[in-house]
Amino acid sequence: MKNKPPVVAVIGGGPAGLMAAEVLIQGGVRVDLYDAMPSVGRKFLMAGKGGMNITHAEPAESFLSRYGSRRAQIKPLLDAFGPEALREWVHGFGITTFVGTSGRVFPTDMKAAPLLRAWLHRLRKAGVHFHMRHRWCGWNDEDGSLRFVTVPGERTVHADAVVLALGGGSWARLGSDGAWVPLLAQRGIPVAPLRPANCGFDVGWSDYFRNRFAGHAVKSVAVAFTGATGKSYRRQGELMVTESGMEGGLIYALSAFLRDEIAASGEAVIYLDLAPGKDLPRIIAELSHPRGSRSMSGHLQSRSNIKGVKTGLLRELLPPDDFDYPERLANAIKSLPLRLVAPRPLDEAISSAGGIVFEALDEKLMVRSMPGVFCAGEMLDWEAPTGGYLLTACFACGRSAGLGVLAWLEGIRPD
């Protein structure tokens, strides 16, 4: 009689878990995928709502630099399955991609749903068994089986190996709630505290500014920031004023540095260049023209094209007397200090930092103290800015964990 194939449980139905399941089913094992939500890929679909940014096209060294202090751990994963390999994988579903002007890579139709539908169809056809509304709640101490809470009640499952791909701690309503942290801590697995990443920050606006400008985009602006290490950053793009402060692509790109600066010193000061296309002498000359009967708002708009929310920011952050001095006002337009006092809560963040430390895992992403248990995706201790970097590393993690399981099963299989 032919031996039954090994059974592998994949817990978590995001990109990392689904990729692990694909590798495993292709490796000839039985794959049961469990997720607490009614359907898989919910955060993946939400991330694609404004355009599915699947990866980024830039030189490998620049791409790797986005992973900060964890680039050494992420590099071998991307060497095996990086941006180009990910694009080819997407093309395998008959979905074409293109590179945007910013270097971001998108499916031609900009949507996440067609890719997810095609992927799930392929996984089901290959034999992956999906078990929805199964919330993992740890291991049974008596026999090591996996415990799940389901609608009918608790259920235990035996598996030859496990891939944990439970996500981070942001967007709990979509399934990434960090509830796994105490379950692993109970087993002695070191977990770095989960913190918000790619998040907005509190400023503390006046009631007038908040009521007038919350929800307004600040376009054609540059942000400069110098951290405690002395390293300076400057990026140009767009911001969004919120009820409590600021968010948007420029803030997300710097969020790790800003969050750590606030943790160390209580605040982080960024400098806004509200007219990045003009130099300081030109703005001084423009504002030095007599104002005549025009209001200050009219003068700023006609002479330097500063209007709307940009004028609002100047009035919110500058002493009234500075508007009477063209040089002071021009300096503020080119370098307006904005104090950020706190990151927004973890559940509001696009992603999270922290998680299972890489030192607790071997090179195949298996927990050293728990043979047969592998981890992948955002639940590991790494972070990256938006722009396709998060998704690329999640896919690469899932693939590596799947291959690691197959190698481990082969190693323990009797002759």
C-alpha positions in Angstrom: 0.0 0.0 0.0 1.3 3.4 -0.9 2.3 5.6 2.0 0.0 8.6 2.6 1.7 12.0 1.9 2.7 14.1 4.8 0.1 16.7 6.0 1.2 20.3 6.4 -1.0 22.9 8.0 -0.6 26.5 6.7 -2.2 29.0 9.2 -2.9 32.3 7.6 -4.3 33.1 4.1 -2.4 36.2 3.1 0.3 36.3 0.4 2.9 34.5 2.5 0.6 31.7 3.5 -0.8 31.2 0.0 2.7 31.2 -1.5 3.8 28.6 1.1 0.7 26.5 0.2 1.6 26.7 -3.5 5.1 25.5 -3.0 4.0 22.7 -0.7 1.2 21.3 -2.9 3.7 21.3 -5.8 6.0 19.3 -3.5 3.5 16.5 -3.2 2.3 16.9 0.3 -1.3 17.4 1.6 -1.9 21.1 2.4 -4.6 22.3 4.7 -4.8 26.1 4.9 -6.6 27.6 7.9 -7.7 31.2 8.3 -9.8 33.0 11.0 -11.7 35.1 8.4 -14.6 34.0 6.2 -12.3 34.4 3.1 -8.5 34.6 2.4 -6.5 37.5 1.1 -8.6 40.3 2.7 -5.7 42.6 3.5 -4.2 41.9 0.0 -7.5 43.0 -1.6 -7.6 46.1 0.6 -4.0 47.0 -0.3 -5.0 46.8 -3.9 -8.0 49.1 -3.6 -6.1 52.2 -4.9 -4.1 50.2 -7.4 -2.3 46.9 -6.8 1.3 47.8 -6.3 2.8 44.3 -6.5 6.5 45.2 -6.4 9.1 47.8 -7.5 11.5 48.1 -10.4 14.8 49.5 -9.2 18.4 48.3 -8.8 18.8 45.4 -6.4 21.0 47.4 -4.0 18.4 50.2 -3.8 15.6 47.6 -3.3 17.5 45.9 -0.5 18.2 49.2 1.3 14.4 49.5 1.9 14.6 46.7 4.6 16.8 48.7 6.9 18.4 46.7 9.7 17.0 43.4 8.4 18.4 43.6 4.9 20.9 40.8 5.6 18.0 38.5 6.6 15.8 39.5 3.7 18.5 39.4 1.0 18.7 35.6 0.6 14.9 35.4 0.4 14.9 38.0 -2.4 17.9 36.4 -4.1 15.7 33.3 -4.5 12.5 35.1 -5.4 12.8 38.8 -6.0 10.9 41.5 -8.0 11.6 40.0 -11.4 10.7 36.5 -10.4 7.5 37.8 -8.8 6.5 39.6 -12.0 7.1 36.5 -14.0 4.9 34.5 -11.5 2.1 37.1 -12.0 2.5 36.8 -15.8 2.0 33.1 -15.4 -1.7 33.8 -14.6 -2.0 35.7 -17.9 -1.9 39.0 -16.0 0.4 41.6 -17.6 2.2 44.2 -15.5 3.7 47.6 -16.1 6.2 49.9 -14.4 4.8 53.3 -13.4 6.7 56.6 -13.5 7.7 56.1 -9.8 9.2 52.7 -10.5 6.2 50.9 -8.9 5.0 47.8 -10.6 1.2 47.2 -11.2 -1.0 44.7 -12.9 -2.2 46.4 -16.2 -5.8 46.5 -14.9 -4.5 47.9 -11.5 -6.6 45.4 -9.6 -5.8 42.8 -7.0 -9.0 40.7 -7.2 -8.3 39.0 -10.6 -4.9 37.9 -9.5 -6.3 36.5 -6.2 -9.2 34.7 -8.0 -6.9 33.1 -10.5 -4.5 32.1 -7.7 -7.1 30.5 -5.5 -8.5 28.6 -8.5 -5.1 27.2 -9.2 -4.5 26.2 -5.5 -7.9 24.5 -5.2 -7.4 22.7 -8.5 -4.0 21.5 -7.3 -5.6 20.1 -4.1 -5.1 22.7 -1.3 -7.9 22.3 1.3 -9.2 25.7 2.6 -10.7 25.9 6.1 -12.3 29.3 6.9 -13.4 30.7 10.2 -10.7 28.6 12.0 -9.0 30.8 14.6 -5.7 29.3 15.7 -5.3 29.3 19.5 -2.1 27.4 20.0 -1.0 23.8 20.6 -2.5 21.0 22.7 0.1 20.3 25.4 -0.7 16.6 25.6 -0.2 15.6 22.0 1.2 18.7 20.2 -1.9 19.0 17.9 -3.1 22.4 16.7 -6.1 24.0 18.4 -8.6 26.0 16.5 -11.8 27.8 17.5 -14.5 27.3 14.9 -18.2 28.2 14.8 -19.3 24.8 16.1 -16.6 24.8 18.8 -13.0 23.9 19.4 -11.2 21.6 17.0 -7.8 19.9 17.1 -5.7 19.0 14.1 -2.6 16.9 13.7 0.0 17.9 11.1 3.5 16.7 10.2 4.6 20.3 9.9 3.2 23.8 10.3 3.7 27.2 8.5 2.6 30.1 10.6 1.8 33.1 8.3 -0.5 35.1 10.6 0.4 38.6 9.6 1.4 41.5 11.8 -0.8 43.6 14.1 -2.4 46.2 11.8 -5.9 46.2 10.3 -7.3 43.7 12.8 -10.7 43.9 11.1 -9.0 42.1 8.1 -7.5 39.4 10.2 -4.0 40.8 11.2 -4.6 41.3 14.9 -1.4 40.1 16.5 -3.3 37.6 18.7 -0.5 35.0 18.0 2.1 37.0 20.0 1.2 35.6 23.5 0.8 32.1 22.0 4.4 32.1 20.8 5.7 33.9 23.9 4.2 31.1 26.0 6.5 28.7 24.1 9.5 30.8 24.7 9.8 32.1 21.2 11.3 35.6 21.3 9.0 38.2 19.8 9.9 41.9 19.3 7.0 44.1 20.3 4.7 45.0 17.4 4.8 48.7 16.5 3.1 50.7 13.8 4.9 51.1 10.4 3.8 53.0 7.3 1.6 55.0 9.6 0.4 58.6 10.2 1.5 60.8 13.0 -0.3 63.1 15.5 0.5 66.9 15.4 -2.2 68.5 17.5 -3.9 70.9 15.1 -5.9 73.9 16.3 -9.7 73.4 16.0 -9.9 75.9 13.1 -7.2 74.1 11.0 -8.5 70.7 11.7 -12.1 71.6 10.8 -11.0 73.5 7.7 -8.3 71.3 6.2 -8.6 67.7 7.5 -8.8 65.4 4.4 -7.0 67.9 2.2 -4.0 66.8 0.2 -0.8 68.8 0.3 0.6 68.3 -3.3 4.0 69.2 -4.7 5.7 69.3 -1.3 9.1 68.0 -0.1 9.8 66.7 3.4 13.2 66.8 5.0 14.2 65.1 8.2 17.5 64.6 10.1 17.5 61.7 12.6 19.5 61.2 15.8 22.2 59.5 13.9 22.8 62.6 11.8 21.6 61.0 8.6 19.4 63.3 6.5 16.5 62.4 4.3 14.6 64.4 1.7 11.8 63.2 -0.5 9.3 65.0 -2.7 5.7 63.9 -3.2 2.3 64.4 -1.5 0.9 64.5 2.0 -2.5 64.3 3.5 -3.8 66.3 6.5 -5.8 64.2 8.9 -8.0 65.0 11.9 -5.0 64.4 14.2 -2.0 65.1 12.1 -0.3 64.0 8.8 -0.1 60.9 6.7 0.6 60.0 3.1 3.4 58.5 1.0 6.1 60.9 2.2 5.3 60.3 5.8 5.0 56.5 5.3 8.5 56.4 3.7 10.0 58.0 6.8 7.7 56.5 9.4 10.3 54.0 10.8 12.8 56.9 11.4 10.1 59.2 12.8 8.6 56.6 15.1 12.0 55.7 16.5 12.9 59.4 16.9 9.7 60.0 18.9 10.4 57.0 21.1 13.9 58.3 21.8 13.2 62.0 22.3 9.5 62.6 22.6 9.0 64.2 19.2 10.2 64.3 15.6 10.6 67.5 13.6 10.2 67.4 9.9 10.6 70.4 7.5 8.2 71.0 4.7 9.3 72.7 1.5 6.0 74.1 0.2 7.6 75.2 -3.1 10.2 72.6 -4.0 10.4 74.0 -7.6 11.6 77.4 -6.5 14.8 78.5 -4.7 14.8 80.8 -1.7 16.0 84.0 -3.4 13.3 83.8 -6.0 10.6 83.5 -3.3 12.0 86.3 -1.3 11.9 88.5 -4.5 8.4 87.5 -5.2 7.1 88.2 -1.7 9.0 91.5 -1.6 6.7 93.1 -4.2 4.3 95.5 -2.6 1.1 93.8 -1.5 -1.1 96.8 -2.1 -4.8 96.2 -1.3 -4.5 92.4 -1.7 -5.0 90.2 1.3 -2.0 88.2 2.5 -3.7 85.0 1.0 -4.1 86.7 -2.3 -0.5 88.0 -2.2 0.9 84.5 -1.5 -1.2 83.0 -4.3 -0.4 85.6 -6.9 3.3 85.9 -6.2 4.4 82.4 -5.2 1.4 80.1 -6.0 1.0 79.3 -2.3 -2.7 78.8 -1.6 -5.3 76.6 0.1 -3.9 74.1 2.6 -0.4 75.4 2.2 -1.5 78.9 3.3 -3.4 77.2 6.1 -0.2 75.4 7.2 1.7 78.7 7.3 -0.9 80.4 9.4 -1.1 77.4 11.7 2.6 77.1 12.3 4.0 80.6 12.1 3.8 83.5 14.4 1.6 86.2 12.9 4.5 88.7 12.8 6.4 86.6 10.3 3.9 87.4 7.6 5.2 91.0 7.7 8.7 90.1 6.8 9.3 88.6 3.3 12.5 86.8 4.2 11.0 85.1 7.3 7.9 84.1 5.3 10.0 82.8 2.4 12.2 80.8 4.7 9.1 79.2 6.2 7.8 78.3 2.8 11.1 76.6 2.0 11.5 75.0 5.4 8.4 74.9 7.6 9.0 73.0 10.8 6.3 70.6 11.8 6.5 68.7 15.1 5.1 65.2 15.1 4.3 64.0 18.7 3.1 60.4 18.3 2.6 57.7 15.7 -1.0 56.7 15.1 -2.2 53.5 16.8 -1.0 50.1 15.5 -4.4 49.1 14.2 -4.5 52.2 11.9 -1.1 51.5 10.4 -0.7 50.0 6.9 1.8 47.4 8.4 3.7 46.7 11.6 7.2 46.4 12.7 8.4 43.8 15.2 7.5 40.1 15.4 9.4 36.8 15.7 13.1 37.7 15.7 15.1 36.1 12.9 17.6 34.8 15.5 15.0 32.4 16.7 14.8 30.9 13.2 17.2 28.9 11.1 18.0 29.8 7.5 14.9 27.9 6.3 12.6 30.0 8.6 12.0 27.1 11.0 11.8 27.9 14.7 15.0 26.5 16.2 13.2 25.4 19.4 10.2 23.8 17.7 11.3 21.5 14.8 8.6 21.4 12.1 7.2 24.9 12.8 8.0 27.5 10.2 7.1 31.2 10.1 6.7 33.6 7.2 5.5 37.0 6.2 4.7 40.1 8.3 4.8 38.2 11.6 8.6 38.2 11.3 10.6 41.1 12.7 11.2 43.2 9.6 9.6 46.3 8.0 9.7 48.1 4.8 8.0 51.2 3.2 5.0 50.9 0.9 5.8 50.7 -2.8 5.7 46.9 -3.4 8.5 46.2 -0.9 6.1 44.7 1.7 4.4 42.4 -0.7 7.6 41.2 -2.4 9.2 40.2 0.9 5.9 38.5 2.0 5.8 36.4 -1.2 9.5 35.6 -0.8 9.1 34.6 2.8 6.2 32.3 2.0 8.1 30.6 -0.8 11.2 30.1 1.4 9.1 28.6 4.3 7.4 26.2 1.9 10.7 25.0 0.5 12.0 24.7 4.1 9.1 22.5 5.1 9.7 20.2 2.1 13.5 19.9 2.9 12.7 19.2 6.6 10.1 16.5 5.7 12.6 14.9 3.4 15.2 14.9 6.1 13.0 13.2 8.7 11.3 10.7 6.3 12.4 7.1 6.9 14.4 5.3 4.2 
